[in-house]
């Protein structure tokens, strides 16, 4: 936090020098999903539309959300992931409120694989018409 404003990044790494193939695949899937979310957010598109696009790229059904607004705390609207469907009238979770130029937003995912583990990633960016400006500068992968 700086002067009341939050940053909300997240990274997953694997202990040891050489992750198992299943661990590597899980972490890389999470990175790919976060990057795709960031690419799909643009002014005028709604979080519900972005959630539906990302839903088509995964068979996972336990993801919850794909991102949220950010300011002096995390805030809506949320990008819903299957099976979560926020009410259209819910102002915190109003996934039908279009993204705006200059809005601060996050892209995130947390995925689990039994016997392998959980991978979580989150990036922070500024929404722009010509491509979003990534504010998170920490490397995504550590191998």
N, C-alpha and C positions, 0 to 999 in steps of 0.2 A: 504494500500500500504506500502511496505517496500523496500527501495532502488530501487524504480521504478517497482517492481513486484506487480501484483494485486492478490487479492483473491476475489472470487465472489460467496459467499454462500448466500442462501436465506432460510427463514423459514416463515411459516404462523402459527398463533395461533388464538384462538377464545377468545374474551373478556368474562369474567365471569367464574364461577367455573364449569359449566356444559353445554358444547355445545349441541345444539339440534342434534338429530340423523342425520339429513341431513347434518349439518355442519361437524360433526364427519366423516361421510362417505366421504364427499368431500375432506377433509384434508387427510384422510387415503389413498384415491385413489391417491392423488398427491405423497405421500410418497412412496407408492408401485411402482408407475411409475418411480420415480427417482432411487429407489434402483434397479429396473430391468434394467434400462439404464446402470447404473454403472456395473452391472454384465455382460451385453452383450458386452461391449467394451473390445477388446483384440487386441494385436499386429497382424497385417495382415488383420483383418476385416476392412471394410470400414464404414464410417459414414452412407452412403446410406443403407448398409446392416443392420446396427443396427436400423436405422429409420424404415425400413420395418418390422423388427422383432417386434418392439414396437407397430407399427401401428396395428398389428394383435391382440394386447391385449386390444384395446380400440375401442369403437364405436364413440368416439369424433372426430370431423373433423375440429376443430379450434385451433389446438395446435401450429402450426408454426415450432418450432425447439425443439429438445430434448437435446441440449448441444452444446458446442463450445470449441475451444482451449483457452488457457490462458497463458499469459506471462507478458509482460509489458503493456498489455491491452488485452481485449478479442479479439480473432482472430479465423479465420477458421482453419480447415474446420468445417462446421456446421453439426450436425446430423439432417437431415430434417425430419419433421413430416408432415403427410398429412394435408393439401393439398399442402404444399410448396415443390417444386422440383427445386433446384438450377441447373443452367446450368452446364453441364459437363466441360466446358472450363473456368468457373469462378474461378480464383485462390483463392479468399477469401472464397468462398463457395464451394470449390472443395470437394464434398462429396464422391469422388471416390479415394481420397488419403488415403491409408491404415494407420491405427493407428500404432505408433511406440513404442517400449519399452522405458520407461522413459518419455514419453510425458505427459504434464500436461493438463488435460481436465476437463470439467464440465458435469454433468448430470442435466437437469432441466426440469420442466414443470410448466405451469400456466393453470389451468383449472377453468372454471366458470360454475355456475349453477344458472339460473334465480331464484330469490327469496331466494337464499341461500348465494351466495357470490362467491369469487374467492380464490383459494388456489394456492400458488406458493412455490416451493421448488427448491433448487439448492445445489449440493454438488460438491466439488473439489477433484480430485484424480489423482494419478500417474498411468499410464497404465503399467501393468506388465503381463507377460505370465501366471504366476501361480495364478493370482487374483490381482485385483487393490488395491492400497494402498490409503485408504480414508484419506484426509487431513482435511476435515471438521469434527470438533469434537463436535459441538453444537448439543444437543438432537433434534431429529426430531419432536417428539410429546411432548406436555406439559400436558398430562393427563395420 
